[in-house]
Amino acid sequence: MEKIYHIIDAFFAPGILIGLAVCLFFLYIPPKAALRNYRIARYVMGGAYLFYAACIYIEYHVIGPNADSALMKPIILFIACFQALLFTYTMITLIRVNYLTLRQALIEFALIVLLSVALILIYLHFGGSVAYWSTWIFIIFYIALLVRYVFLFNKEYNCYEKQMDNFYSDEDTRRLYWVKRSFYISLVVGVLALLYAIVPTTLMGIFFMTIVIVFYAAFGVRFINYVLQFRSIEAAIVPEDVEVIDVEVSDDDWSLMQRIDALMAQEKLYRKSDLSVADLADILGERSRQISMVIGKCHQINFKSYINEYRVVEAKRLLDEDKGNRRTVDAIASEAGFANRSSFYRVFKRMEGISPSDYRLGVTGTGVANSDNK
């Protein structure tokens, strides 16, 4: 068992981390202003991968595999805090492009460094019960840090989902679900780091290092490919320079809303499964943010809900017309503009209180909701 641990710790883990760091440093990113923070995050993550590789190397080749486990606890906790900070803010940067500031990151990093150095000095100078209780204070700080990052990430991810709902009409495409999954997997890794710091055994070390390397490799590949995904979500998450408009619905708002409603009724644009606010903006000669804001002010729903209301009405019409059940529900969903069957069933049942299949059979719905707004 120890031989496996030594192989992972001495060669396998540092090699993979260094390879990913090199890829991150030499990744080409288009010179777009909106990708400025992503470019910074690319270098930061590359540095984080190198830093972690260096820590593993120092742990094995300098400190040694048989080092005092009490001294290893503050070192493990410092690395865990540092990685939690980097992963949290990096993932937020992927969905909120202008969120992170250098000052904000430096303040948190400085706090972590000061606490870590203080804890190590206390251990080296005092030892005994003083070091023991200092370690537990650091553990409590680390747990509080993880809890804070969970609330922070969820807050920003909810804002991102609202932006997407106000821009795209579909349920699933262009949604960076992998970012949310990656955050919670990184949270699991952070909890494992805490367990490893409390119980630094060989078996725990093997398990922890294996999980870390798999996660770092998977996230590194996703992070590198983000620049390709950014093209499809850029219009939704990059803020436009628009003036703040009063929440009161003006005559101009109603006029634009009538134009939008007329366009939906005449052209049936909702049948396009990947319809976005940008498509309406191009046709109407208006700005995307203006259209989504007018829909919200006039109908009190987001763009996705507005389009899905038309789609459900169209789907009901098609189901009513198809008396002989010649077409499948999937075919009707596609014709009404839904991207897939699961999306159709979810939205239809949310709005009508029954499934499309039950509606076809004549079951009476409850009409529990009039939109699919989250």
C-alpha positions as CSV (number, residue, x, y, z in Angstrom):
1,M,0.0,0.0,0.0
2,E,2.8,2.4,0.9
3,K,4.6,1.7,-2.4
4,I,1.5,2.8,-4.3
5,Y,1.3,5.9,-2.2
6,H,5.0,6.7,-2.9
7,I,4.5,6.2,-6.7
8,I,1.5,8.5,-6.8
9,D,3.0,11.1,-4.5
10,A,6.5,11.2,-6.0
11,F,5.8,10.9,-9.8
12,F,2.3,10.4,-11.0
13,A,0.5,13.4,-9.3
14,P,3.2,16.0,-10.0
15,G,3.6,14.9,-13.6
16,I,-0.1,15.3,-14.4
17,L,-0.3,18.6,-12.7
18,I,2.7,20.1,-14.5
19,G,1.4,18.8,-17.8
20,L,-2.0,20.5,-17.2
21,A,-0.3,23.7,-16.1
22,V,1.8,23.9,-19.3
23,C,-1.5,23.5,-21.3
24,L,-3.1,26.3,-19.4
25,F,-0.2,28.7,-19.8
26,F,0.0,28.2,-23.6
27,L,-3.8,28.1,-24.2
28,Y,-4.8,30.6,-26.9
29,I,-7.6,33.0,-25.9
30,P,-9.2,35.4,-28.3
31,P,-8.3,39.1,-27.4
32,K,-11.8,39.9,-26.3
33,A,-12.4,42.4,-23.5
34,A,-15.1,40.1,-22.0
35,L,-12.5,37.3,-21.6
36,R,-10.1,39.5,-19.6
37,N,-10.9,37.8,-16.3
38,Y,-10.8,34.4,-18.0
39,R,-7.3,35.1,-19.3
40,I,-6.2,36.1,-15.8
41,A,-7.9,33.0,-14.4
42,R,-6.1,30.8,-16.9
43,Y,-2.7,32.0,-15.6
44,V,-3.9,31.8,-12.0
45,M,-5.1,28.2,-12.5
46,G,-1.9,27.3,-14.2
47,G,0.0,28.7,-11.3
48,A,-2.2,26.8,-8.9
49,Y,-1.5,23.5,-10.7
50,L,2.3,24.2,-10.5
51,F,2.0,25.3,-6.9
52,Y,0.2,22.1,-5.9
53,A,2.7,20.0,-7.9
54,A,5.5,21.8,-6.0
55,C,3.8,21.1,-2.7
56,I,3.6,17.4,-3.4
57,Y,7.2,17.3,-4.5
58,I,8.4,19.2,-1.3
59,E,6.2,17.0,0.9
60,Y,7.8,13.8,-0.5
61,H,11.3,14.7,-1.4
62,V,12.2,17.5,1.1
63,I,10.0,17.0,4.2
64,G,9.8,13.2,3.6
65,P,7.0,10.6,3.7
66,N,7.6,10.0,7.4
67,A,7.3,13.6,8.5
68,D,5.6,14.6,11.8
69,S,1.9,14.3,11.1
70,A,1.1,17.2,13.4
71,L,3.3,19.5,11.3
72,M,1.6,18.2,8.1
73,K,-1.9,19.3,9.3
74,P,-1.4,23.1,9.0
75,I,0.4,22.5,5.6
76,I,-2.5,20.5,4.3
77,L,-5.0,23.0,5.6
78,F,-3.1,25.9,4.0
79,I,-3.1,24.1,0.6
80,A,-6.8,23.3,1.0
81,C,-7.7,26.9,1.8
82,F,-5.7,28.2,-1.1
83,Q,-7.2,25.7,-3.6
84,A,-10.7,26.4,-2.3
85,L,-10.2,30.1,-2.9
86,L,-8.9,29.6,-6.4
87,F,-11.5,27.1,-7.6
88,T,-14.4,29.2,-6.2
89,Y,-13.4,32.4,-7.8
90,T,-12.3,30.8,-11.0
91,M,-15.7,29.0,-11.4
92,I,-17.6,32.3,-10.6
93,T,-15.5,34.0,-13.3
94,L,-16.7,31.5,-15.9
95,I,-20.4,32.5,-15.3
96,R,-20.0,36.1,-14.1
97,V,-17.2,37.6,-16.3
98,N,-16.8,40.9,-14.5
99,Y,-17.2,39.6,-10.9
100,L,-13.7,39.1,-9.6
101,T,-11.3,42.0,-8.7
102,L,-7.6,41.7,-7.9
103,R,-8.0,43.5,-4.6
104,Q,-10.8,41.1,-3.5
105,A,-8.6,38.1,-4.3
106,L,-5.5,39.5,-2.7
107,I,-7.3,40.3,0.6
108,E,-8.6,36.7,1.0
109,F,-5.3,35.2,-0.1
110,A,-3.4,37.4,2.4
111,L,-5.7,36.3,5.3
112,I,-5.2,32.6,4.5
113,V,-1.4,33.1,4.3
114,L,-1.2,35.0,7.6
115,L,-3.3,32.4,9.4
116,S,-1.3,29.5,7.9
117,V,2.1,31.1,8.8
118,A,0.9,31.9,12.3
119,L,-0.2,28.3,12.9
120,I,3.0,26.8,11.6
121,L,5.1,29.2,13.8
122,I,3.0,28.4,16.8
123,Y,3.5,24.7,16.3
124,L,7.3,25.1,15.8
125,H,7.7,27.4,18.8
126,F,5.2,26.1,21.4
127,G,4.1,22.7,20.3
128,G,1.9,20.6,22.7
129,S,-1.6,21.8,23.6
130,V,-1.1,25.3,22.2
131,A,-0.4,23.9,18.7
132,Y,-3.2,21.4,19.1
133,W,-5.8,24.0,19.9
134,S,-4.4,26.4,17.2
135,T,-4.8,23.6,14.7
136,W,-8.5,23.2,15.6
137,I,-9.0,27.0,15.3
138,F,-7.6,26.7,11.7
139,I,-9.9,23.8,11.0
140,I,-13.0,25.8,12.2
141,F,-11.8,28.7,10.0
142,Y,-11.5,26.3,7.0
143,I,-15.0,24.9,7.5
144,A,-16.4,28.5,7.7
145,L,-14.5,29.3,4.5
146,L,-16.1,26.4,2.7
147,V,-19.6,27.4,3.9
148,R,-19.0,31.0,2.8
149,Y,-17.9,29.8,-0.7
150,V,-21.0,27.6,-1.1
151,F,-23.3,30.5,-0.4
152,L,-21.2,32.9,-2.6
153,F,-21.2,30.5,-5.5
154,N,-24.9,29.6,-5.3
155,K,-25.8,33.3,-5.2
156,E,-23.8,34.0,-8.4
157,Y,-24.9,30.9,-10.1
158,N,-28.6,31.8,-9.5
159,C,-27.9,35.2,-11.1
160,Y,-26.3,33.5,-14.1
161,E,-29.4,31.2,-14.5
162,K,-31.6,34.3,-14.5
163,Q,-29.5,35.9,-17.1
164,M,-29.8,32.8,-19.3
165,D,-33.6,32.6,-18.8
166,N,-33.9,36.2,-19.9
167,F,-31.9,35.5,-23.0
168,Y,-32.5,32.0,-24.3
169,S,-35.8,30.2,-24.7
170,D,-34.5,26.6,-24.4
171,E,-34.1,24.6,-21.2
172,D,-30.8,22.9,-21.5
173,T,-28.5,24.0,-24.3
174,R,-25.9,26.7,-23.6
175,R,-26.2,26.0,-19.9
176,L,-22.8,25.5,-18.2
177,Y,-24.1,22.8,-15.8
178,W,-20.5,21.4,-15.7
179,V,-19.4,24.5,-13.8
180,K,-21.9,23.8,-11.0
181,R,-21.0,20.2,-10.9
182,S,-17.3,21.0,-10.8
183,F,-17.8,23.4,-7.9
184,Y,-19.6,20.7,-5.8
185,I,-17.0,18.1,-6.7
186,S,-14.3,20.6,-5.6
187,L,-16.2,21.0,-2.4
188,V,-16.1,17.2,-1.9
189,V,-12.4,17.4,-2.5
190,G,-12.1,20.1,0.1
191,V,-14.0,18.0,2.7
192,L,-11.6,15.1,1.9
193,A,-8.7,17.4,2.4
194,L,-10.1,18.3,5.8
195,L,-10.4,14.6,6.7
196,Y,-6.9,14.0,5.5
197,A,-5.6,16.8,7.7
198,I,-7.4,15.3,10.7
199,V,-6.4,11.7,9.9
200,P,-3.2,11.8,7.8
201,T,-2.9,8.1,7.2
202,T,-1.4,6.3,4.2
203,L,-4.7,4.8,3.1
204,M,-6.4,8.2,3.3
205,G,-3.5,9.8,1.4
206,I,-3.9,7.3,-1.5
207,F,-7.6,7.9,-1.7
208,F,-7.3,11.6,-1.4
209,M,-4.6,12.0,-4.0
210,T,-6.4,9.7,-6.5
211,I,-9.6,11.8,-6.2
212,V,-7.6,15.1,-6.5
213,I,-5.7,14.0,-9.6
214,V,-8.9,12.8,-11.4
215,F,-10.7,16.0,-10.6
216,Y,-7.9,18.3,-11.5
217,A,-7.5,16.5,-14.8
218,A,-11.2,16.6,-15.7
219,F,-11.6,20.2,-14.6
220,G,-8.4,21.3,-16.5
221,V,-9.8,19.9,-19.8
222,R,-13.2,21.6,-19.2
223,F,-11.5,24.8,-18.3
224,I,-9.4,24.8,-21.4
225,N,-12.5,24.1,-23.6
226,Y,-14.5,27.0,-22.0
227,V,-13.2,29.5,-24.6
228,L,-15.2,27.5,-27.3
229,Q,-18.4,27.5,-25.1
230,F,-18.1,31.1,-24.4
231,R,-19.1,32.0,-27.9
232,S,-22.6,30.6,-27.4
233,I,-23.3,32.3,-24.1
234,E,-21.4,35.6,-24.5
235,A,-24.4,37.7,-25.5
236,A,-26.3,36.5,-22.4
237,I,-23.6,37.1,-19.7
238,V,-21.6,40.1,-21.0
239,P,-23.2,43.2,-19.7
240,E,-24.3,45.9,-22.2
241,D,-23.8,49.6,-21.6
242,V,-27.5,50.4,-21.1
243,E,-29.1,53.1,-19.0
244,V,-31.1,52.2,-15.9
245,I,-34.8,52.4,-16.8
246,D,-37.6,53.1,-14.4
247,V,-39.6,50.0,-13.3
248,E,-42.8,51.7,-14.3
249,V,-44.2,50.5,-17.6
250,S,-44.2,53.4,-20.1
251,D,-46.1,53.8,-23.3
252,D,-42.9,53.0,-25.3
253,D,-42.6,49.7,-23.3
254,W,-46.2,48.7,-24.2
255,S,-45.6,49.7,-27.8
256,L,-42.5,47.5,-28.1
257,M,-44.3,44.7,-26.3
258,Q,-47.1,44.8,-28.8
259,R,-44.6,44.6,-31.6
260,I,-43.1,41.5,-29.9
261,D,-46.5,39.9,-29.4
262,A,-47.4,40.6,-33.0
263,L,-44.1,39.0,-34.2
264,M,-44.8,35.9,-32.1
265,A,-48.3,35.5,-33.4
266,Q,-47.6,36.2,-37.0
267,E,-44.2,34.6,-37.5
268,K,-44.4,31.9,-34.8
269,L,-40.8,32.4,-34.0
270,Y,-41.3,30.3,-30.8
271,R,-41.1,27.2,-33.1
272,K,-37.4,27.7,-33.3
273,S,-36.0,25.6,-30.4
274,D,-32.9,27.7,-29.9
275,L,-34.6,31.1,-30.2
276,S,-32.9,33.8,-28.2
277,V,-33.5,37.5,-27.4
278,A,-30.8,38.3,-29.9
279,D,-32.9,36.9,-32.7
280,L,-35.8,39.2,-31.8
281,A,-33.4,42.1,-31.4
282,D,-32.1,41.6,-35.0
283,I,-35.7,41.5,-36.4
284,L,-37.0,44.4,-34.4
285,G,-33.9,46.6,-34.5
286,E,-33.8,46.8,-30.7
287,R,-31.2,45.9,-28.1
288,S,-31.3,42.5,-26.6
289,R,-31.4,43.8,-23.0
290,Q,-34.2,46.2,-23.9
291,I,-36.4,43.4,-25.2
292,S,-35.9,41.1,-22.2
293,M,-36.5,44.0,-19.8
294,V,-39.7,45.0,-21.6
295,I,-41.0,41.4,-21.4
296,G,-40.2,41.3,-17.7
297,K,-41.9,44.7,-17.0
298,C,-45.0,44.0,-19.1
299,H,-45.6,40.3,-18.4
300,Q,-43.7,39.8,-15.1
301,I,-41.9,36.8,-16.5
302,N,-38.5,36.1,-18.1
303,F,-37.9,35.5,-21.8
304,K,-37.8,31.7,-21.5
305,S,-41.2,31.6,-19.7
306,Y,-42.7,34.0,-22.3
307,I,-41.7,31.9,-25.2
308,N,-42.7,28.6,-23.5
309,E,-46.2,30.0,-22.9
310,Y,-46.5,30.3,-26.7
311,R,-45.1,26.8,-27.2
312,V,-47.5,25.2,-24.7
313,V,-50.5,26.9,-26.3
314,E,-49.2,25.7,-29.7
315,A,-48.7,22.2,-28.4
316,K,-52.2,22.1,-27.0
317,R,-53.6,23.2,-30.4
318,L,-51.7,20.5,-32.2
319,L,-52.8,17.8,-29.7
320,D,-56.4,18.9,-30.0
321,E,-56.2,18.8,-33.8
322,D,-54.6,15.3,-33.9
323,K,-57.8,13.4,-33.0
324,G,-56.5,10.2,-34.5
325,N,-53.2,10.3,-32.6
326,R,-51.4,10.0,-35.9
327,R,-48.4,12.0,-34.6
328,T,-46.3,11.1,-31.6
329,V,-46.0,13.5,-28.6
330,D,-42.3,13.9,-29.5
331,A,-43.2,15.1,-33.0
332,I,-45.7,17.6,-31.6
333,A,-43.2,18.9,-29.1
334,S,-40.6,19.4,-31.8
335,E,-43.1,21.3,-34.0
336,A,-44.1,23.5,-31.1
337,G,-40.5,24.5,-30.6
338,F,-39.3,22.4,-27.7
339,A,-35.8,21.1,-27.9
340,N,-36.5,17.7,-26.4
341,R,-39.1,15.4,-24.9
342,S,-38.0,15.9,-21.2
343,S,-38.2,19.7,-21.6
344,F,-41.6,19.5,-23.2
345,Y,-43.1,17.3,-20.4
346,R,-41.5,19.4,-17.6
347,V,-42.8,22.7,-18.9
348,F,-46.2,21.4,-20.0
349,K,-46.9,19.8,-16.7
350,R,-45.7,22.8,-14.8
351,M,-48.1,25.1,-16.7
352,E,-51.1,22.9,-17.2
353,G,-50.9,20.6,-14.1
354,I,-50.9,17.4,-16.3
355,S,-48.6,15.7,-18.8
356,P,-49.1,16.1,-22.5
357,S,-50.1,12.4,-22.7
358,D,-52.8,12.9,-20.1
359,Y,-54.0,16.0,-21.9
360,R,-54.3,14.0,-25.1
361,L,-56.5,11.5,-23.2
362,G,-58.8,14.3,-22.1
363,V,-57.7,14.4,-18.5
364,T,-58.5,17.8,-16.9
365,G,-55.6,19.8,-15.7
366,T,-55.3,21.9,-12.6
367,G,-53.6,24.8,-14.3
368,V,-51.3,25.2,-11.3
369,A,-49.0,27.6,-13.0
370,N,-49.1,30.1,-15.8
371,S,-45.4,30.2,-16.4
372,D,-42.3,28.2,-16.0
373,N,-40.4,30.9,-14.3
374,K,-37.9,29.6,-11.8
